[in-house]
Amino acid sequence: MVLPLLPAVIAALVTIGLAVGAVVARALTPAAGAVAAAFGIVIVVTAGYPFLALLILFVVASVLATQYRIEDKRQKHLQEGAAGERGVSNVLAHILVPTGLAVSVFASPSFLSVGTVLYASALAFGAADTFASELGVLSGRARSILTLRPVPPGTNGGVSFQGHVWGFVGALTTGLISAALFWAFATPTVPALALVAIATAAGFLACQVDSVLGETLENRGYLTKGSTNLLAMLASVGLASLFLLVGGWIR
């Protein structure tokens, strides 16, 4: 659906204001803030308020996770940017797929109920990946996801029990909030329990895909961090599509 003119203008101004706030708070670089605002406007105008609200909550949670014990991360050179801020490549890696799904909902209204699940699953991966890396790295130890050998925290492909727990929490929380938002805005979707289960499973499993890609391809220079995140988010959408197909919601 497309928002009427006045609600669309209000939504666009709110999106711009939030992006400016993120830049002022040094959570995003100015260029990244501009990109986030542009894509956020596309999402809210084409898909509606619950889609933007979920994106905003994801961004806020990511910022909080990134800034948590930021000084400890800086001392170990494990922070994003110079002080936790995220750049254009990071923003694009996490917003291209959700924007594409939002536009697909606009282009084909019959896709809405499936699109809500795929959108939630994409952001569930984003939350799982951010929580696992930003909070898991504070455990002080990590192991290769493939060989289980100890590796320095922050190494591509390095995982920890704490990181897995936080990754699951990020995916589950996104699923629960998604179900609540789509219910509150009367947005057609699959049953709430199915939405939560699919988004949580797809997001958490895709987080493991991200680690495997990081160890096998990113460490060898074939992928950047951004492209690794993008491919893993696509994997989350693919897994969610498979779960929907098995459940009979895609025919």
Secondary structure, DSSP 8 states (H G I E B T S, - for coil): ----HHHHHHHHHHHHHHHHHHHHTTSB-HHHHHHHHHHHHHHHHHH-HHHHHHHHHHHHHHHHHHHTTHHHHHHTT-SSTTTS-B-HHHHHHHHHHHHHHHHHHHH-GGGHHHHHHHHHHHHHHHHHHHHHHHHHGGGS-EEETTT--EE-TT-TTEE-HHHHHHHHHHHHHHHHHHHHHHHHTT---S-HHHHHHHHHHHHHHHHHHHHHHIIIIITTTSS-HHHHHHHHHHHHHHHHHHHHHHHTS--
